[in-house]
């Protein structure tokens, strides 16, 4: 563009290089889709429009010439912003536009696979916080700070259009500031977190798992009514129920990662298994004495 050739411009230096103030870098997201929340891999995926804003006075020009100009991405300075919890990031389209006052807009459509720290203690009655985390790696907080654009980290509010068979979106919060990323580097770096608070829909787990497990326990209690002299009937009933409960536990565990703690569902299965096992010991005791 003619602006870059008519003005002295170095795309390798940040706009506020000669000042002591950090560059104010604003970010905003439009959430198109949030999906594939994976309990086992501790990941989720999001389709977002990422909108980034900053000021570069070096690109200001007379507004009577043209209200805005689009630039090739490699021709102007861009901050080193990355997704801190990103696993894979795919950009389908992007555009960089500068207004006549030097205000830069960088818009991108991105497909993100992000890491998530899921707390499954209360599974399946759990709530989770999924975070899209932006951070600067090369420029510390003295050179660049990230903040929500016009106070809103996401626009419009996606809760009205959010649809998921497993999750309900409760609220969305934005957190920005500075933090130390590495122990070897004590300097703080600017960051912005967009947090989605989700609660799991537990109806399916109650109907398909917990209710059926409860019915199996009820059936095991009916074995007490079988004549103590009918050994094959009692033993077959008790052991079939114990095997069925073990199979349920394995099936439910396939939806969870390998954890160092027990979930609510694990405790429920263990309790049901214990009641079924008691019926076996009850018959053994009666038959022995």
C-alpha positions, 0 to 999 in steps of 0.5 A: 500500500502507498501508506507504507511507501510514503511513510518511514515504517519498520514492521519489526518494531512495535508502535510505542517503542519510544515510550515507557507506556505498554501497548494496549492490545484489545481482543474480542471473540465471537463464538460460532460453536463450542463443541467436543468437550472431551472428558477423557482427553481434557480438551474442547473445540471452538469455532471463533471469530477473533477480533484484535485491535491496537493503535499504530500512529505510524499508519495514520494519514489524511482521512479525506483520502480514504477512510480505511486501508487493508494491508498484507499481513506480513507488511505491518507490525503484529503482536505475538499473541498466542493461545496459551492452552492451544493444542491446534489452531487453524486459521481459515481467513483473516484480514488486517485493516487500518483506519485513517487515525492509525487504529488497526483491526485484525480479524480471523476465523479460527478453529481451536482445539484447547486444553481444559482442566476438568474437575470431575469429582462431582461427575455427572453433576459437575460444572466446568470452566472452559477457558480461551487464554490469550497471552503474549510470549515475547513482549512482557507486560511492560511492553504490551497488555491485553484487555477486552475490547470496549470492556467486552471479551465476547460479543454478542452474548452466545448463551441465547444461541448456545445449543448442546445435548450435554451442557448448559452455558451458565455465564461468561467471564473475562479476566485480564492482567499480567502473570509470570509464565515461567519460573526462569523468567520472573517478568509478568506477561499480559494475558486475557482469559475468556471463561465459559461456565458450563453445567452438565445435563445429568438427566441421561446419566440418571435414566441410563445409569443410576436408575438401572443400577438402583433397579439391579440392587433392588433385584438383588434384594429380592434374592432374599425371598428365594428358598435357601435350599435352592442354591442354583437359583440364589447363586446364579441371581447374585453372581449375574447381578455382580457381573452386570454391575461390574460391566456398568462400572467399566462402561461408565469409566470409558467416559472418564480419564484415568483419575487419581480420585473417585467421582460421584458416579464411582462412589455410587457404583461401589455402593450398588456393587456392595449391596449386590455382594452382600446378597452373596455373602448372606446366602453363604452365611445362611447355608454355612450355619 
